[in-house]
Amino acid sequence: MKISKKIEQSTKEGKIWWSFEYFPPRTAQGLQNLLDRIERMRALGPEFIDITWNAGGRTSDLTSEMVKTCQGLLGIETCMHLTCTNMPKEKVDIALREAKQHGCRNVLALRGDPPAGKDEWEAVAGGFVHGIDLVRHIHNEYGDYFDIAVAGFPQNQLLPSRESKLEIQYLKEKIDEGVDFIFTQMFYDVDIFIDWVKAVRAAGITIPIVPGIAPIQTWNGFLKATSLAKTQIPQSFMDALEPHKNNDEKVREIGTKLVADMCRKILDAGLGIRGLHFYTMNLEKGTKMLLEELNLVPRVETVKPLPWRQSLTPNRRQENIRPIFWANRTKSYLSRTENWDEFPNGRFGDSRSPAYGELDGYGVSLKQSKEVALKLWGEPETFAEVADLFARFCEKQLTSLPWSDQPASSETSVIASDLAKINRLGFLTINSQPAVNGARSDDSNFGWGPSNGYVYQKAYLEFFVNGELLELLISQIELDSNMTYYVINKQGDLRTNTHSDGPNAVTWGVFPNKEIIQPTIVEAISFMAWKDEAFELGCKWANVYEAGSPSRKLIMDILDNSFLVNVVHNDFQNPGAIFVPFLKAGEGYAASHPQQNGSATTNSVMN
């Protein structure tokens, strides 16, 4: 979505919005850590983020890769910086082409800083001389596909009157070539900023102005950043901060209040500005503290427009339904469905397709290294120890399992004790959701989607279980006509009690002025595709341990003698009903196998 449309929508709704800037790190490990941080900071509610382009384009490939990941995997609307520095036309065209392929609709067009090692800016052969040339080129090649932003410099207000007016004239010339909004350079003197905005408006520039806000992180960092940008520092800032220059924690505490006051003055100045763009410097705490000081609380609609992470690439932007099975493995789902022949609503493919569900095309791997895996999961030698790992994950005592890279979700807390209990009875759960009957869309545990709506869920459980315990469970499930299940073994033999070939919606939402949205489903075809991955993840876990070790043998025995099962209780008004057959079957099994201390083993013969 274009940023100008987001700004327009926020203005109509009268809400304050915010966004974050990041820069590409220099190392591979730094990149992975930053992507993890961006994902965490997504929970702070930015409307969009932007990724810088290194002076001289030295990290241009990283910028493009970050745009791809943020748009496609993290589902965050992203603006890409693009500079003229060391960028011949061919490189510019490659960057724009890749941005469009990744679904990016927003570009910040800059002349850029001088190349590394040079004091003066100079154009590269076959490149562009001024930012306005880059703006014209983008429009010539892509029409109005991209929103184009340019930089604004409030510090120019300190120049002699003639020079200041000339700079605004140059800015207007760029705007007149088709610029959609302005990002400003960082500043700390709010009066200079307000005067500059008024001068810009007086010159006939009407497009949105987005103030660039830099949290104060440390004393030395503050001095260095303001020196490089030649930023005017109000004496009041120096008086408040300098006495604590040797105490970075105090500097950040005081700086947060100073910058927050500046933000409030901007929002209250009658300038029509309702958005703030935070220069994070790839740091998390300073930005978070500033948002908290401003009492800017993320909206559920921004953080979680759907109950799963949406992808913003061109072929998935309209996707609004997914199978529940990949709920904890978004990256895997995107990879596996990327080239399926059919893509109705972005969901799943035709099982007759030669590309359908191909596992080897991208491979399955654990996110955890061997060292981390051993630390997390130890070296279990009994089924009871394995079951306890699953139970502890549900109780949030364990941060991940092979089937879930992230800790148990907040909604899991509602059913955590029941989940832990059935795991210890022998049902090894790898996915679940509680029943929800009309929770508000802004509910902290269950909410998603637009405001003033209500969301619903059917209770769902997915698990591995041995054949004997499975038969006891099914005999109990058959006593409840509201329960449906799919059972599949490692070889792909499917069994079900449902009489419908269509999908079963297990999550839906009702929102003002919208049709009912049904974003999460259970159905047979995608479950069959997921089966391969679910069993393979277990094999990857087994391979963490040495060949012939008790732990590897135990986990492989569990996989070889287990079925993968999903169960839906279709009465969402009866939240605890789904667990009743599990508890009865589990307790019955434990009573007939007293030597196993209540945990089901895997020595039963498969049916």
N, C-alpha and C positions, 0 to 999 in steps of 0.2 A: 504494500500500500504506500502511496506517496505521502511523504511527511507533511506536505502542504494540506492534504486532505485530513490528516490526523489533527493538525493545528486547527483547521476550520471546524471539524467536528467537536473538538474540545471547547472552542470558543462558543459554539452554539449551546453546548451543555453547561457553560459557565464553570468549568472545572480547571484546576491548576494541573499542569502536567510537567514531566521532567524526563531527561534523557542523559545517557552516559557516553563519554568518549574513552576509547582504549587505543594503545599503540602496539604494533607487533613486537614481541620480545626478540632477543638476539639468539636464543638457544631453543633447541627442540623441547627440552624439559620445561623451560620457561613458557613456551607456547601451550603445552598441555596444562600447566598450572593455571595459565591465564584463562583458557577455555573453561576449566573447572570453576574458576572465580566468576567468569561472566555468567555461567549457568546459575551459580548461587545468587549473584546479584540481580538476576532476573526476578527473583522474589521481592526485590525492592520496588518493582513496578515501573521501570522505564518504558516510555512509549516506543522508543527506538534507541539504538546505539549507533555510534559511528567509529570507523576504524581509520587511523591515520595512514598516510603514505610517506615513507621515510624520505628525507631530503636526498635527492639524487636517485630515488627509486630503488635503493639497495634492498629494501624489504618488500618490494612490490609483489613478489610471488606469495609471501606470507600474508600480505594484505588480502590478496585475492582468495587465498585458502581460508582465511578467517571469515571473510564475507560468505563464502560457500558454507562453512560450518555453522555460522550463526543463523543464516537464512534457512538452511536445509535441516540441520539436526537440532539446533536449539530453538528454532522457531521465533527468532527475534528480528523484527524489522531493522535492517542495517543500511546505513549510509556509508558509501565508500569515498574516502579522500582520493583525489587525483591531481597530481602536480605537473607542471611543465619542466621541472628540473631534470636534466639528463633523460628526457623522454622524447625520442623521435616519434613522429606520427604513428609509425607501425606499432610501437609499444603501447601508445595510448589506445589504439584501436583494439589491440588484444585485451587490454584491461577492461574496456567497455563491453566487448563481446562476452568475456567471461562473467562480468557482473550481470549482464542480462540473462545469461544461461543459469546463473545461480538464483535468479528471481529478484535481484537488487533493483530497486526503482529510484534510488536517490544517490546523487553524486555531489560532493563538495569540490568545486573546480577552483584550483589555486595556481598561482604562478610558482610558489614554493620558495624555499630558502636557497642560498647559494650552495653549490655542490660542496661535498666534504673537502676541506683543505683550501677553500677559496673564500676570499672576503667579498668579492663582487659576484652578482648573479650574471650568468651569461647563457644565451640560448644554445641548445645543441643543434647540430646540423639536421635539418629536416624536422625540427621541432617547432614549438610555439614560443612566442616572445612574451606575450602577456596573458593574464588570466582571461581577458575578454576573447582572445583568439581560441582558447580552449572551450569557452562557452559556445561560441559560434560553431565550432567543429562538432560538438556533441549534438547540437540541434540539427546541423546539416546531415549528420549520419543517422540520427535516431528520432528526429522530430520531437514530439512531446512525450516519448516513452519515459525518459528520466525526469524527475524533479531535479533541478540544478540549484545548488546553494553556492554562495560566495562568502568570503570573509569580510567582516566589518571591523574597523579599528577605532574604538572610542577615544583612544589616546590622541588621535589626530585633532581632537578638539583643543589640545594644548598648543598646536602649531600657530604661527602667525595667521591672522584672519585670512589673508589671501591664499596661503598654502592650504589651510583647512578647507576653504570653499572649493579649491581645486581638487582636493582628495575626494570630496563628496560628489563633485562633478564626474570624476573618473568612476566612482561607484555607481552613479546613475546611468552612465553609459553602459556599464556591464548589465545593470538591471534591465535596461531597455532592450537588450539582446535576448531576453527571455529567461531571467533568473526568478526563482520561485520564493526563496527566503534567504535570510542572512544569519550566519553564525558570527557572533562577535568574539574578538580576542578577549582573554581574561582581563579583569580590571578589579580594583578594590575601592576606587573613589566613585561612589554612586552618583555624586553630583556631576562629575565629568560625563558619566554614561548618560544620565538623563538629558543633559545639555546636548550631547551628540545625537541622541534619538530625535530630539526636537528639531535640530538642524537638518537631519536627514529627512524628516517628514516635511519640513518647510521647503525642501528641494524637490518635492513631488514624488518621493519614494514611498510607496504604500504597502509593499510586501511585508510579511511577518519578519520581525527581528527577534532572534533568539539569543539572549545574553549568555555568554560563556562564564561559568562560575567555577573557580578553582578553590577547593577546600584547602585550608592551611594544615599541612601534615606535620612539618617540623620547622624549626627556626632557620636552619641552614638551607633547607629545601625552599622555603618561602623567599629568602633573600636571593637565592640562585635563579629561581623562576622569574621573579620580578625584574632582576637585573638583565636576564637574557631578553625578555620581552619589553624592556624599558618601560615598565609599568609604574605609574605614579602610586606611591603608598601614602595614604592619609597619616598625618602625624598622630592621630588618635590610635591608629593600629600600632604604630611603633611604641607609643607610650604604654599600651596595654601588653604588648608581647615581649619587648626587649628585656624587661626585668626578669623574665623567665626563660631566657634564651638557652640556658643549660638544662632545661627540664622540658623535653619534647612532649611529654604527656600533658603538662600544663599548657604548653603552647597550643596544642591541638584543641584542648578544652576551651581556652579563651578564643582562639581563632574560629572555632565553630560558631560561637555566639556572635562574633563580629561579622562573619560572612552571612550568617542567618539574618541578622538585622539588615544587612545590605540587601538581601533577597526580598525581605518584607517591604522595604522602601520601594524597590523596583515594581513589585506586584501592586503596591498601593499608590503608585505615582500617576495613575490615570493615563498611562501610555498605551493601554490595550495589550500589554504583555502579560500572558498567563502561563508561560513556560520557562523552564530553567534547564540549561545544558551544562552538566557537571563534567569537568576535566578530571577524571579519576586518577590519572597517572598510574593506572593499573592497580590501584590500591582500593581496598574495600571499606575499611573502618571509617576513614574520614568522611566519605560520601554518606555512609549509613548514619553516622552521628549528625551530619548536617540535615538529612531528611527527618530524622527524629526530632531535632531541635525545631524544625519548621512545622512539625506535626503533619508531615505529608505521608499519608498512609496509602500503601499500594491498593488499587482496586482489584477485586477478584477478576473482573472482566478483562483487565489488562494482563494480569499475571497468568490467568487460566481461562482463556476464552472457550476451551473445550476441556473435558476431563483428561485428555492426553495431550502430549506435546505436538503442536501443529508444525508442519513443515511449510516454508514459504517459497519453495522452488516453484517455477511456472507450472509444472505438471501436477503439483500437489496442493497448490494454494487453495483450491476449492474443495479439497478433501474434507469430508465431515463425518465419515464413518470408518471405524477400524475394528478388526477382531480383537477381542480382549486378551488373547493369548500372549501377545507381545507387549503387554502393559509395562513390563519392567525392562524391556530391551528395545528401545526406540530405534537405535542405530541399526540393529539387526533387521528390524521390520522394514526400514527404508531401503536397506541394501537388498533384501530378498525380493521385494516387490518392484524394484526399479525397472526391471526388464521383462516382467510378465506381459504376455501378449495382450491380454484384456485388462482394463483398469476401470471398471465401472465405479465411478465416484471415488476412485483412489483406494478401493478396498482390497480386492483379491482377484486372482486370475482364473482363466479357464483351465481346469485340471487336465484337459487334453493337450494343452500347449506344451511343446517340447522344452520351453523355458520355465514351466510352472514349478515353483517351489524348489528350484535347483540349489542344493546346499553347498556344493563344491565351488560354485561360482564366486563365493566371497569368504567361505570358511567360517568356522565357529571358534571363538577363543574366549578365555576368561580374562576379565579386566585385571585381575589380581596377578601379581608375579608369584612364583613358587614360594618365595620367602614370606610374602604377605599372606598367601593362602594358608601356609602352615601355621602362621601366627594366629590367624582368624579361626581356623577350623580344627587345629590340632591334628592328631593321628588316631581317629576313632577305630576301635577294634570290635565293637559290638553294635548291633542295631539300635539298642537303647541309647548309646552315645550319639549316633547319627540323629535319631529322633529328637534328642535333647538339643542339638544344634539348631534344628528347624524351629523347635519351640522357643528357644532363646531369641531367635531372629524375630519371631512374632511378638515377643515381649520387649523388643527393642534393646536387648542386651547384646546383640550381635549386629554389626553394621551392614553385612552383606552375605549373600549366598551365591553359589554359582549361577542361579537363575535370576538373581536380582543384584545389580551393581550398587543400588542405592539402599539406604535403610528403609524399613517398613514405613509406609505412608501414614500420615496423620489419621486418616479414616480407619486404619487398622486397629488403632487403640480401642475403638468401640467393641471390637470382637476379639481382642488380643488374648484374653483368658480362655475363651472357647477354642481359638486356634491352637494355642499351646497345648490344651488338653487333648485335642484329637490328634495332634502330631505325636504326642507321647503314647497314644493308643495305636499308632502305626500308620496314620494317614499323613504322608509327608507333603505338606502343602507348598506349592510354588507360586500361587497366585490366588487372590481372594478379593472380595468386596462385600461390605455389609449391605443389608436392605436399607433403603432410604425412602421415606414417604413424605415428599413435599418439603424438603429443607430449602431455606432461602438460598438464592444463588450467591449471596455474599457470605454464606456460612463458612467459618474458618476451616472446618474439616471436610465438608462435602461440596461446597459451593464451586460453581464455574459458570461462565457465560455472562450475558448482559445483566445489568442490575434490575431489581424488582421482579425477578423471575423465581421459579421453583424447580428443583431438580429431584429426580427419582432414580432409584436403583433396585434391581433384583439382587438378592443375595447370590453370591457365586463363589465356588471353591474349585480349585484345580490341584491335583495331587498325584503322587505315585503311591501304589498300594499293591500288596501281594494278592494272588488269586483267591486264596481261601477267605481272607478278610473282605475282599471285593464282593464275593458271593453273599456273605452275610449282610453287607451294606445294601446291595441291590434288593435283597429280600425285604429290607426295611423301607427302602425308597418306594417300592411298589405299593406300599400301604398309603402313600401320600400322592394323590393325583396331581398335585401342584409341582411335582419335582420331575425334571428332565435331566438326562445325562448322556454323555458320549464316553465310550471306553475304547481305547486303542492300545495294542501291544507294539513291541519294538518292530515287528514285521509288517505292521500297517493294517492288521485286521480290525475293522471298526464295528462297534456294537452300540446301539442306542435304543431308547424307548420313545423317541420323538417320532411323530408321524408326518412331520412337515419337512420339506426340502429347503425351505427358506430360512433366513436368519432369525434368531431370537434376540430382540433388542433388550439389553440388560441395563442400559443407562439412557435416560432421556430428560429433556428439559422443556419447560413451558415458560415463554418469555413474552413480554408485551409486544404486540404488533409483529409477531413472527410465527411461522409454522412450528409445530413441535419438532425439536431436534433430537435425533436418536444416534448419538455418536459412537456407541460401543455395542458390539454384537457378538453372539456366539453362533457359529455355524460349522458344518462338517468339513467343507473343503479346506478352509484355512487351518482348522484343527489338525487335519491330516498333514499339512505342510509343517505346522509348528512341531508336530511329534518328533520329526527327525532332529530338530534343533534341541528340543528338550532332553532327549536321550543323549545326544552328543555332548551337551554341557555336563551331564553327569560323568561321561567318559573322560572329559577334560579334567574334571575334579579328580577322578581316580588316578589319572596320569601325573598328578602332582606328587604322588607317592612312588617310591621305588618299585620296580617290577618284582613280584613275588612277596611284597610286604603285606601284612595283615590288612592294612587300611585299603590298599588298592583292591585286594581280593574281595573285601567286604562290600565296597561300593559297587564293583562290577557285578557281584552276586545280587545286590539289591536291584540294579538296573535290569539284569537278565531275567529276573523273576517278578518284575513289577509291570503293572498296567499304568498308563497315563489316563487319568479320568477328569472330566469336568462335570460339575453338577450345578444346576440353576434351580432355585426355588422361586417359582413364578408369582407367589403371593407376597408382594413387597410390603404388605401391611402387617405381616407376621415375621418380624425380624429374627427371632430365635429359632424358627421352625427348621431351618436348614441343618442345624446341628443335631437335632433329635435322632435321626437315623444313624448318624456317625457315632454318637455316644452309646446308643443301644448296641450297635454292631461291635464297636470296640470293646465295650464291657463284656459282651458275650464271648468274644474271641479271647479276651484276657482270662475269663473264667475257665475256658477249656484248655488254656495253655498257662497254667499257674507258674510253671518254672521260668517263664519269660518276664515275670514281674510287670505285667501289664503292657509290654511293648511287643507289637507284632513282628515276628521274624519273617524271613523271605524264603523259607525252606519248602513252602507249599508248591505243589505241582501246578504249572500254568494250565489254564483251561483253553 
